[in-house]
Amino acid sequence: MKLVGAVLGLVARIFFGSDWRLFSETILSEHRAHLQSRAPISPLAVECLVAAEDSRFHYHYGVDLTALMRVLWRFAISGIREGASTIEQQLVRTVTGNRERTLARKAKEIMLASALRTILQKREIADLYLKLAYFGWRMNGYDAACTRLAIDKSEMTKRQAANLIARLKYPEPKASSAARTALILRRSEHIVRLLMIDEPLARQAPNRTQELVDVD
């Protein structure tokens, strides 16, 4: 894994030099601001993030080749399209704002995500992603999301963490609807199951149909 990451990181610096310099400067600036704010991210939020978005987060180097090959295989066999983005890749998209559905964008994203590990540790990457991620209207970043959802960051429960992370996939709109609320609840329930939480759901989702898979 380290060898693959080192090679990809080197490629990023060589072929995407100017992009990498701008991106790394922005990342380090945001990281310093986060440290200076002295507002730590709850470990429970990180646990839910990894379980829901990137279960192999601690075992890859910015790009999950195992997941990527699995997705390509399933698409070739059945035509089913799934996503395989890592937390690093999601952080790249959040910082650059580039979400074009092109191979060129995806290649650059993979390279930059692989090089991320050369300047930040895994926990720092997860923390920074949550700090900057979009959770919905008036929920730009972890702090704003916790405020709007009335979550005490110092006493966050697993249930609250799951509800928070659910909004990464289904952001809270300005005017919520029953359909969007159901999606968020189903996503939260899915995260709960991943964490094997025995605590009963506060509210039951009106429809337990299978959750849709985002593709990127």
C-alpha positions in Angstrom: 0.0 0.0 0.0 2.8 2.5 0.9 4.6 1.8 -2.3 1.4 2.3 -4.4 0.7 5.5 -2.5 4.3 6.8 -2.9 4.2 6.2 -6.7 0.8 7.9 -7.1 1.9 10.8 -4.9 5.0 11.2 -7.1 2.9 11.1 -10.2 0.7 13.8 -8.8 3.6 16.1 -8.0 5.1 15.6 -11.5 2.1 15.7 -13.8 -0.2 18.0 -11.7 2.5 20.2 -10.1 0.6 23.5 -10.2 -2.6 21.9 -9.1 -0.9 20.0 -6.3 0.8 23.2 -5.0 -2.4 25.2 -4.9 -4.3 22.3 -3.4 -1.7 21.4 -0.8 -1.4 25.1 0.3 -5.2 25.3 0.7 -5.3 22.0 2.6 -2.5 23.0 5.0 -4.1 26.4 5.5 -7.5 24.9 6.4 -5.7 22.4 8.7 -3.9 25.1 10.6 -7.2 27.0 11.0 -8.9 23.9 12.3 -6.1 23.4 14.9 -6.2 27.0 16.0 -10.0 26.9 16.4 -9.5 24.3 19.2 -12.8 22.7 18.2 -12.0 18.9 18.0 -14.1 16.6 15.9 -16.0 13.9 17.8 -14.3 10.4 17.4 -17.9 9.1 17.0 -18.4 11.3 14.0 -15.2 9.9 12.5 -16.2 6.4 13.3 -19.6 6.8 11.5 -17.9 8.6 8.6 -15.5 5.7 8.0 -18.2 3.0 8.4 -20.6 4.8 6.0 -18.3 6.3 3.4 -15.0 4.4 3.3 -14.8 1.2 5.3 -11.2 0.6 4.1 -10.1 4.1 5.0 -7.3 2.9 7.3 -5.9 0.4 4.8 -5.5 2.3 1.5 -3.4 5.3 0.5 -6.0 7.7 -0.8 -7.5 5.5 -3.5 -9.1 2.1 -2.7 -7.9 -0.1 -5.6 -9.8 -3.1 -4.2 -13.1 -1.2 -4.2 -12.3 0.4 -7.6 -11.7 -3.0 -9.2 -14.8 -4.4 -7.6 -16.9 -1.6 -9.0 -15.4 -2.0 -12.5 -16.0 -5.7 -12.4 -19.7 -5.3 -11.3 -20.2 -2.7 -14.1 -18.7 -5.0 -16.7 -20.7 -8.0 -15.6 -24.1 -6.5 -14.7 -24.0 -2.8 -15.8 -24.6 -1.7 -12.2 -22.9 1.6 -11.5 -21.6 2.3 -8.0 -19.2 4.7 -6.4 -15.8 3.9 -4.9 -14.6 7.3 -3.8 -12.5 7.4 -0.6 -12.6 10.1 2.1 -9.5 11.6 0.6 -11.2 11.9 -2.8 -14.2 13.5 -1.2 -12.0 16.0 0.5 -10.4 16.8 -2.9 -13.8 17.5 -4.4 -14.8 19.6 -1.4 -11.7 21.8 -1.6 -11.5 22.1 -5.3 -15.2 22.3 -6.0 -14.6 20.3 -9.1 -17.4 17.7 -9.6 -17.2 17.2 -13.4 -18.1 13.7 -14.6 -15.0 13.3 -16.8 -12.1 10.8 -16.8 -9.6 13.7 -16.7 -11.2 15.1 -13.5 -11.3 11.6 -11.9 -7.7 10.9 -12.8 -6.6 14.2 -11.2 -8.7 13.6 -8.2 -7.1 10.2 -7.6 -3.6 11.6 -7.9 -4.3 14.5 -5.5 -6.0 12.2 -3.1 -3.0 9.8 -3.1 -0.6 12.6 -2.5 -2.7 13.9 0.5 -1.2 11.2 2.8 2.3 12.8 2.3 1.2 16.0 4.3 -1.6 14.8 6.6 -2.2 11.7 8.8 -5.4 9.7 8.3 -7.2 11.1 11.3 -6.3 14.6 10.2 -7.8 13.9 6.8 -11.0 12.6 8.2 -11.3 15.6 10.6 -10.6 18.1 7.9 -13.2 16.6 5.6 -15.9 16.8 8.2 -14.8 20.3 9.1 -15.4 21.4 5.5 -18.1 19.0 4.2 -21.6 20.1 3.1 -24.4 18.7 5.2 -27.2 20.8 3.9 -28.7 24.3 3.9 -26.9 26.5 6.5 -24.8 23.4 7.3 -21.5 24.2 5.6 -19.1 22.2 7.7 -19.2 20.2 10.9 -19.7 23.1 13.3 -22.6 24.6 11.5 -24.3 21.2 11.0 -24.0 20.4 14.7 -25.5 23.8 15.6 -28.5 23.4 13.3 -29.1 19.8 14.4 -28.8 20.9 18.1 -26.0 18.4 18.7 -23.7 19.0 21.7 -20.3 18.3 20.1 -18.7 17.5 23.5 -21.4 14.9 24.3 -22.3 13.6 20.9 -23.9 10.1 20.9 -23.5 7.5 18.3 -27.1 8.0 17.2 -26.5 11.7 16.7 -23.3 11.0 14.9 -25.1 8.6 12.5 -27.8 11.2 11.8 -25.1 13.8 11.1 -23.1 11.6 8.7 -26.3 10.5 6.9 -26.6 14.1 5.6 -23.3 13.8 3.7 -25.2 11.6 1.2 -28.6 13.3 1.5 -27.9 17.0 2.5 -30.7 18.7 4.5 -32.6 21.1 2.1 -33.8 24.5 3.2 -37.4 23.3 3.0 -37.4 19.7 4.1 -39.9 17.1 2.7 -41.2 13.8 3.9 -39.3 12.1 1.1 -35.9 13.6 2.0 -36.5 13.0 5.7 -37.2 9.3 4.9 -33.9 9.1 2.9 -31.9 10.6 5.8 -33.5 8.3 8.3 -32.9 5.2 6.1 -29.3 6.3 5.7 -28.9 6.9 9.4 -30.4 3.4 10.1 -27.9 1.9 7.6 -25.0 3.5 9.5 -26.5 2.3 12.8 -26.5 -1.3 11.4 -22.9 -0.9 10.2 -21.9 0.0 13.7 -24.1 -2.7 15.2 -25.8 -0.2 17.6 -28.4 -1.8 19.7 -30.1 1.5 20.6 -33.6 1.6 19.0 -34.3 4.2 16.4 -35.9 7.4 17.7 -38.1 7.5 14.7 -39.0 4.8 12.2 -38.5 5.5 8.5 -41.8 5.3 6.7 -40.4 3.1 4.0 -37.6 0.6 4.3 -36.9 0.2 0.6 -33.3 -0.4 -0.4 -31.1 2.7 -0.3 -30.1 4.2 -3.6 -26.4 4.1 -4.5 -24.7 7.4 -5.5 -22.3 7.2 -8.4 -19.4 9.4 -8.9 
